[in-house]
Amino acid sequence: QVQLVESGGGLVQPGGSLRLSCAASETIFSINTMGWYRQAPGKERELVSVITSGGSTNYAEAVKGRFTISRDNAKNTVYLQMNTLKPEDTAVYYCNVDGWLGLRYQNFWGQGTQVTVSS
């Protein structure tokens, strides 16, 4: 059963913008932290940005000032607005959510969405 559905990836030229979305299933409730990670070919998965239920945010140094994370709690959805994209931003981007499913508090991962920055 798919719990997180990501969308918004694609091919963009350097300097362009993309907006990623990740919708968590309605069966997941009391969601705490929502975030985005990325993994480039041959590299380990790394944190991009997270946002808490209270709206506090954290960003990787490499994306500060260019990316903005936000969430819509009513829709169980987290967004990542990516501006001034660089070739080094090319990676598979994964959504990550902490929340309750039934009687268990769990960590959920999305299936990943490819972002390619190239001219």
C-alpha positions as CSV (number, residue, x, y, z in Angstrom):
1,Q,0.0,0.0,0.0
2,V,1.5,3.3,-1.1
3,Q,1.6,5.7,1.8
4,L,3.4,8.7,0.2
5,V,2.9,9.9,-3.4
6,E,5.4,12.3,-4.8
7,S,5.2,14.5,-7.9
8,G,6.8,17.4,-9.6
9,G,10.2,16.1,-10.7
10,G,11.5,16.5,-14.2
11,L,14.2,18.0,-16.5
12,V,15.0,21.7,-16.1
13,Q,17.7,24.0,-17.3
14,P,20.3,25.5,-14.9
15,G,18.7,28.5,-13.2
16,G,15.2,27.1,-13.5
17,S,12.7,26.1,-10.9
18,L,10.7,23.1,-9.9
19,R,8.1,22.4,-7.2
20,L,7.9,19.0,-5.6
21,S,4.9,17.7,-3.8
22,C,4.4,14.7,-1.5
23,A,1.0,13.7,-0.3
24,A,0.7,11.3,2.6
25,S,-2.2,8.9,2.8
26,E,-5.1,10.0,4.9
27,T,-4.5,6.9,7.0
28,I,-1.4,8.5,8.4
29,F,-2.2,10.9,11.3
30,S,-0.6,13.1,13.9
31,I,2.3,13.7,11.4
32,N,5.3,15.3,13.0
33,T,8.3,16.0,10.8
34,M,8.1,16.0,7.0
35,G,11.1,16.3,4.8
36,W,13.0,15.8,1.6
37,Y,16.2,13.9,1.0
38,R,18.1,13.3,-2.2
39,Q,20.5,10.8,-3.6
40,A,22.7,11.5,-6.6
41,P,24.3,8.6,-8.5
42,G,27.2,7.1,-6.6
43,K,26.5,9.1,-3.5
44,E,24.7,8.5,-0.2
45,R,21.3,9.8,0.5
46,E,21.4,13.3,2.1
47,L,19.1,15.6,3.9
48,V,17.7,18.5,1.8
49,S,15.2,20.1,4.2
50,V,12.7,19.2,7.0
51,I,9.8,21.0,8.5
52,T,8.2,20.2,11.9
53,S,4.5,20.2,12.7
54,G,5.1,23.6,14.3
55,G,6.6,25.0,11.1
56,S,10.2,25.1,12.1
57,T,12.5,24.4,9.1
58,N,16.0,23.2,8.5
59,Y,18.0,23.2,5.3
60,A,21.2,21.7,4.0
61,E,23.8,24.4,3.4
62,A,23.9,23.6,-0.3
63,V,20.3,24.7,-0.8
64,K,19.9,27.5,1.7
65,G,18.4,30.6,0.0
66,R,17.3,28.6,-3.1
67,F,14.9,26.0,-1.8
68,T,11.8,26.5,0.4
69,I,9.9,23.8,2.2
70,S,6.3,24.2,3.3
71,R,3.4,22.0,4.3
72,D,-0.4,21.9,4.3
73,N,-1.5,20.0,7.3
74,A,-5.1,19.8,6.1
75,K,-3.9,17.9,3.0
76,N,-1.1,15.9,4.7
77,T,1.2,17.4,2.0
78,V,4.7,18.7,2.0
79,Y,6.2,20.9,-0.8
80,L,9.7,21.8,-1.9
81,Q,10.0,24.9,-4.0
82,M,13.4,24.7,-5.8
83,N,14.7,27.9,-7.4
84,T,18.0,28.7,-9.1
85,L,18.6,25.1,-9.8
86,K,22.2,23.9,-10.4
87,P,23.5,20.8,-12.2
88,E,24.7,19.5,-8.8
89,D,21.0,19.4,-7.6
90,T,20.5,16.5,-10.0
91,A,19.3,13.5,-7.9
92,V,16.4,11.4,-7.0
93,Y,14.4,13.3,-4.4
94,Y,12.6,11.3,-1.6
95,C,9.9,12.5,0.7
96,N,10.1,11.4,4.3
97,V,7.3,11.6,7.0
98,D,7.0,10.6,10.6
99,G,3.5,9.8,11.8
100,W,1.1,7.3,13.2
101,L,-0.5,4.5,11.1
102,G,-2.9,2.5,13.2
103,L,-1.2,1.8,16.5
104,R,2.3,2.3,15.4
105,Y,4.5,5.4,15.1
106,Q,6.5,5.0,11.9
107,N,8.8,6.6,9.4
108,F,7.7,6.5,5.8
109,W,9.6,7.0,2.6
110,G,8.2,8.0,-0.8
111,Q,9.1,6.2,-4.0
112,G,11.4,9.0,-5.2
113,T,11.1,11.5,-8.1
114,Q,13.9,12.3,-10.5
115,V,15.2,15.9,-10.8
116,T,17.6,16.5,-13.6
117,V,19.2,19.9,-14.1
118,S,20.9,20.1,-17.4
119,S,21.2,22.4,-20.5
